[in-house]
């Protein structure tokens, strides 16, 4: 019996397993290094998988380096969006998401706010 078990292990290892991938940012508005007009704007970030919205966040880092955690708007399970007032200068949105597979990923999207 034990010989059969050992012979079956390679076949068992070859069976497909669920993919455990991190959430990856696939599209953002504003885009990376974009120029956007000053004022009120909805910021939108779309990912390649569904997110746990309760444990995900968007933080706006303004030209004065002040960090503001933004209130998320309702939307699709793979999108985070928030309304923000943008002041002229260099800004960044720092995103942190928890994918439904349990992995946390984070990143930054820098952009420039023009006008005023």
Secondary structure, 3 states (H helix, E strand, C coil): CHHHHHHHHHHHHCCCCCCCCCCCEEEEECCCCCEEECEEEEEEEEECCCECHHHCEEEEECCCCCEEEECECCCCCCEEEEEEEECCEEEEEEEEEEECCCCEEEEEEEEEEECC
